[in-house]
């Protein structure tokens, strides 16, 4: 929901032009998100080599829960600086932790099933995240707050409700992940 509605928030609430908000988000993705994914990969390799086999899984859960305070701060402060800081934090801590989560799932998936598992993961992300998240933010803005200027509050509330649920789901699956990892 945040990814889809952040540009609207930037334009509607902060008064940025489409070119400004697009450039800022693009620069953050390229210069923070891409290096962060590489850093996470390097960290996962290091921690797994030290015997912390579920480090990738842990980063996935921690990334989800760490989003809550930044979403609330960044989208309720209604300042350009808070918006940029939030986008940078989320690129580094949350979105980049998704890659280790995918890697962790591939670690416990039999080789002949990895293509299918990747397809299921992408399907779930698209159905739940790319379709459900934006729809919830829009519904909160229109039907709960009734004010287009409250889109930031809707993004924050959506994240505050969904991110802990995601972190809990990931964390409660950890024992199953560890059991499958031992089998693999």
Secondary structure as UniProt FT lines:
FT   HELIX           2..12
FT   TURN            13..14
FT   HELIX           18..28
FT   HELIX           29..33
FT   HELIX           34..49
FT   TURN            50..51
FT   TURN            53..54
FT   HELIX           55..76
FT   HELIX           80..89
FT   HELIX           90..95
FT   HELIX           96..107
FT   HELIX           111..113
FT   HELIX           114..124
FT   HELIX           125..133
FT   HELIX           134..139
FT   HELIX           140..145
FT   HELIX           148..150
FT   HELIX           151..172
FT   HELIX           174..183
//
